Amino acid sequence: MGIFIFDNLGRVVLPKKLHDTFKIDVGDSLEIFVTNNQEIVFRKYEAVCHICGTVEEFIMVKGKQEYDIV
């Protein structure tokens, strides 16, 4: 895809082509992690309820919305 440079605040801009290909919209969250091979991976983050498995209409449990990544 190309080489991207971090700015002085540590940010990198994802090209519009990536936004379109992976359906990433303004305000979406990305998970960032490092593999065993020291590769940095960006993955679109989606919350899911631990109890019912839905991504919509979270159920309150002990005063919190329980969720995790897909």
N, CA, C and O atoms as a DFTB+ gen file, in Angstrom:
280 C
 N C O
     1  1       0.822      -1.190       0.000
     2  2       0.000       0.000       0.000
     3  2       0.857       1.241       0.000
     4  3       0.482       2.246      -0.604
     5  1       2.010       1.200       0.667
     6  2       2.884       2.362       0.667
     7  2       3.582       2.547       1.990
     8  3       3.393       1.775       2.929
     9  1       4.394       3.585       2.048
    10  2       5.118       3.939       3.261
    11  2       4.494       5.213       3.804
    12  3       4.249       6.158       3.055
    13  1       4.236       5.241       5.107
    14  2       3.586       6.386       5.725
    15  2       4.478       6.933       6.827
    16  3       5.153       6.175       7.523
    17  1       4.477       8.234       6.981
    18  2       5.350       8.895       7.941
    19  2       4.516       9.414       9.114
    20  3       3.455      10.008       8.923
    21  1       5.017       9.179      10.332
    22  2       4.378       9.710      11.531
    23  2       4.670      11.203      11.627
    24  3       5.770      11.649      11.300
    25  1       3.673      11.978      12.081
    26  2       3.924      13.403      12.301
    27  2       4.517      13.592      13.697
    28  3       4.751      12.616      14.411
    29  1       4.762      14.851      14.089
    30  2       5.417      15.105      15.376
    31  2       4.554      14.738      16.581
    32  3       5.055      14.734      17.706
    33  1       3.275      14.429      16.378
    34  2       2.398      13.971      17.461
    35  2       2.213      12.453      17.446
    36  3       1.429      11.917      18.229
    37  1       2.934      11.758      16.557
    38  2       2.849      10.302      16.494
    39  2       1.682       9.779      15.687
    40  3       1.317       8.610      15.808
    41  1       1.086      10.639      14.857
    42  2      -0.069      10.230      14.058
    43  2       0.369       9.817      12.664
    44  3       1.385      10.280      12.144
    45  1      -0.420       8.941      12.078
    46  2      -0.231       8.555      10.686
    47  2      -1.607       8.600      10.026
    48  3      -2.604       8.217      10.637
    49  1      -1.658       9.062       8.798
    50  2      -2.926       9.188       8.083
    51  2      -3.150       7.946       7.226
    52  3      -2.282       7.560       6.443
    53  1      -4.316       7.325       7.378
    54  2      -4.681       6.201       6.516
    55  2      -5.308       6.761       5.242
    56  3      -6.214       7.591       5.315
    57  1      -4.843       6.322       4.090
    58  2      -5.382       6.836       2.827
    59  2      -6.866       6.506       2.660
    60  3      -7.361       5.518       3.202
    61  1      -7.560       7.345       1.907
    62  2      -8.990       7.160       1.646
    63  2      -9.280       5.783       1.069
    64  3     -10.320       5.196       1.365
    65  1      -8.372       5.260       0.249
    66  2      -8.570       3.927      -0.335
    67  2      -8.727       2.874       0.770
    68  3      -9.558       1.975       0.644
    69  1      -7.945       2.972       1.843
    70  2      -8.088       2.040       2.969
    71  2      -9.416       2.256       3.685
    72  3     -10.085       1.296       4.066
    73  1      -9.794       3.513       3.866
    74  2     -11.093       3.818       4.492
    75  2     -12.220       3.153       3.704
    76  3     -13.107       2.520       4.275
    77  1     -12.166       3.308       2.398
    78  2     -13.223       2.754       1.542
    79  2     -13.196       1.230       1.527
    80  3     -14.240       0.590       1.653
    81  1     -12.012       0.647       1.375
    82  2     -11.874      -0.811       1.286
    83  2     -12.362      -1.505       2.554
    84  3     -13.054      -2.521       2.481
    85  1     -12.003      -0.956       3.721
    86  2     -12.326      -1.604       4.990
    87  2     -13.510      -0.964       5.708
    88  3     -13.779      -1.261       6.872
    89  1     -14.222      -0.071       4.991
    90  2     -15.414       0.588       5.543
    91  2     -15.133       1.236       6.899
    92  3     -15.869       1.036       7.865
    93  1     -14.049       2.018       6.946
    94  2     -13.676       2.754       8.149
    95  2     -14.200       4.177       7.999
    96  3     -13.831       4.892       7.068
    97  1     -15.062       4.577       8.925
    98  2     -15.660       5.905       8.881
    99  2     -15.063       6.793       9.964
   100  3     -14.463       6.301      10.920
   101  1     -15.228       8.098       9.812
   102  2     -14.790       9.045      10.831
   103  2     -15.451       8.669      12.152
   104  3     -16.663       8.458      12.205
   105  1     -14.662       8.586      13.211
   106  2     -15.192       8.231      14.525
   107  2     -15.096       6.750      14.847
   108  3     -15.289       6.365      16.000
   109  1     -14.800       5.896      13.851
   110  2     -14.627       4.466      14.112
   111  2     -13.361       4.242      14.932
   112  3     -12.434       5.051      14.887
   113  1     -13.326       3.150      15.675
   114  2     -12.158       2.797      16.479
   115  2     -11.353       1.712      15.783
   116  3     -11.907       0.831      15.125
   117  1     -10.029       1.788      15.939
   118  2      -9.136       0.758      15.427
   119  2      -8.366       0.167      16.595
   120  3      -7.915       0.892      17.481
   121  1      -8.219      -1.147      16.593
   122  2      -7.394      -1.832      17.580
   123  2      -5.997      -1.937      16.982
   124  3      -5.846      -2.254      15.802
   125  1      -4.984      -1.673      17.787
   126  2      -3.606      -1.772      17.317
   127  2      -2.889      -2.778      18.204
   128  3      -2.935      -2.672      19.430
   129  1      -2.224      -3.759      17.587
   130  2      -1.447      -4.713      18.363
   131  2      -0.222      -5.145      17.577
   132  3      -0.122      -4.895      16.376
   133  1       0.712      -5.798      18.266
   134  2       1.957      -6.255      17.656
   135  2       1.956      -7.776      17.643
   136  3       1.648      -8.409      18.653
   137  1       2.303      -8.367      16.493
   138  2       2.361      -9.822      16.360
   139  2       3.676     -10.352      16.926
   140  3       4.563      -9.578      17.287
   141  1       3.792     -11.669      16.999
   142  2       5.037     -12.300      17.443
   143  2       6.199     -11.980      16.511
   144  3       7.360     -12.038      16.918
   145  1       5.889     -11.641      15.262
   146  2       6.917     -11.285      14.273
   147  2       7.228      -9.797      14.295
   148  3       7.855      -9.280      13.370
   149  1       6.790      -9.100      15.353
   150  2       7.024      -7.664      15.506
   151  2       6.387      -6.829      14.396
   152  3       6.927      -5.795      14.003
   153  1       5.235      -7.284      13.894
   154  2       4.471      -6.530      12.908
   155  2       3.377      -5.763      13.641
   156  3       2.734      -6.301      14.541
   157  1       3.169      -4.519      13.260
   158  2       2.097      -3.714      13.834
   159  2       0.850      -3.935      12.996
   160  3       0.875      -3.775      11.775
   161  1      -0.248      -4.306      13.659
   162  2      -1.494      -4.624      12.964
   163  2      -2.590      -3.664      13.429
   164  3      -2.777      -3.452      14.627
   165  1      -3.305      -3.094      12.474
   166  2      -4.480      -2.273      12.745
   167  2      -5.695      -3.107      12.377
   168  3      -5.752      -3.679      11.289
   169  1      -6.669      -3.180      13.280
   170  2      -7.886      -3.932      12.991
   171  2      -9.079      -3.091      13.426
   172  3      -9.069      -2.495      14.503
   173  1     -10.108      -3.048      12.581
   174  2     -11.305      -2.292      12.928
   175  2     -11.910      -2.897      14.194
   176  3     -12.088      -4.111      14.287
   177  1     -12.222      -2.046      15.159
   178  2     -12.753      -2.473      16.449
   179  2     -14.271      -2.452      16.413
   180  3     -14.876      -1.466      15.992
   181  1     -14.879      -3.532      16.851
   182  2     -16.331      -3.587      16.995
   183  2     -16.645      -4.192      18.350
   184  3     -16.124      -5.252      18.698
   185  1     -17.490      -3.526      19.113
   186  2     -17.865      -4.016      20.438
   187  2     -18.917      -5.107      20.316
   188  3     -19.765      -5.071      19.424
   189  1     -18.854      -6.083      21.227
   190  2     -19.853      -7.148      21.280
   191  2     -20.113      -7.479      22.754
   192  3     -19.188      -7.497      23.566
   193  1     -21.352      -7.734      23.081
   194  2     -21.752      -8.058      24.449
   195  2     -21.243      -9.451      24.829
   196  3     -21.391     -10.400      24.059
   197  1     -20.634      -9.573      26.036
   198  2     -20.161     -10.874      26.530
   199  2     -21.320     -11.834      26.796
   200  3     -21.164     -13.048      26.665
   201  1     -22.461     -11.301      27.163
   202  2     -23.577     -12.132      27.596
   203  2     -24.407     -12.645      26.431
   204  3     -24.648     -13.847      26.313
   205  1     -24.846     -11.726      25.565
   206  2     -25.769     -12.144      24.502
   207  2     -25.130     -12.197      23.116
   208  3     -25.742     -12.703      22.176
   209  1     -23.904     -11.679      22.975
   210  2     -23.211     -11.759      21.697
   211  2     -23.625     -10.725      20.667
   212  3     -23.115     -10.745      19.547
   213  1     -24.532      -9.824      21.010
   214  2     -24.998      -8.837      20.046
   215  2     -24.051      -7.640      19.987
   216  3     -23.313      -7.368      20.935
   217  1     -24.084      -6.937      18.871
   218  2     -23.304      -5.711      18.744
   219  2     -24.198      -4.487      18.894
   220  3     -23.723      -3.355      18.806
   221  1     -25.474      -4.706      19.117
   222  2     -26.437      -3.620      19.277
   223  2     -27.180      -3.799      20.595
   224  3     -27.228      -4.896      21.152
   225  1     -27.748      -2.724      21.075
   226  2     -28.598      -2.753      22.262
   227  2     -27.920      -3.457      23.440
   228  3     -28.406      -4.478      23.926
   229  1     -26.800      -2.901      23.889
   230  2     -26.087      -3.494      25.015
   231  2     -26.976      -3.561      26.242
   232  3     -27.800      -2.675      26.469
   233  1     -26.811      -4.605      27.027
   234  2     -27.571      -4.812      28.259
   235  2     -26.692      -4.376      29.429
   236  3     -25.522      -4.748      29.508
   237  1     -27.265      -3.585      30.336
   238  2     -26.517      -3.135      31.502
   239  2     -26.378      -4.279      32.508
   240  3     -27.364      -4.933      32.848
   241  1     -25.150      -4.519      32.984
   242  2     -24.879      -5.541      33.988
   243  2     -24.057      -4.889      35.092
   244  3     -22.968      -4.374      34.840
   245  1     -24.576      -4.911      36.305
   246  2     -23.902      -4.292      37.447
   247  2     -23.512      -2.847      37.145
   248  3     -22.438      -2.388      37.533
   249  1     -24.395      -2.141      36.454
   250  2     -24.167      -0.732      36.173
   251  2     -23.187      -0.438      35.059
   252  3     -22.841       0.721      34.835
   253  1     -22.728      -1.473      34.347
   254  2     -21.766      -1.277      33.267
   255  2     -22.279      -1.926      31.994
   256  3     -23.050      -2.884      32.036
   257  1     -21.842      -1.393      30.868
   258  2     -22.108      -2.062      29.599
   259  2     -20.925      -2.982      29.341
   260  3     -19.806      -2.511      29.137
   261  1     -21.162      -4.282      29.349
   262  2     -20.089      -5.246      29.142
   263  2     -19.878      -5.467      27.656
   264  3     -20.824      -5.785      26.935
   265  1     -18.655      -5.302      27.195
   266  2     -18.363      -5.516      25.784
   267  2     -16.903      -5.905      25.596
   268  3     -16.078      -5.763      26.499
   269  1     -16.616      -6.389      24.424
   270  2     -15.259      -6.781      24.063
   271  2     -15.156      -6.687      22.555
   272  3     -16.137      -6.351      21.892
   273  1     -13.989      -6.978      21.997
   274  2     -13.812      -6.919      20.551
   275  2     -14.236      -8.214      19.900
   276  3     -14.262      -9.271      20.531
   277  1     -14.567      -8.112      18.627
   278  2     -14.926      -9.293      17.836
   279  2     -13.651      -9.906      17.326
   280  3     -13.690     -10.920      16.629
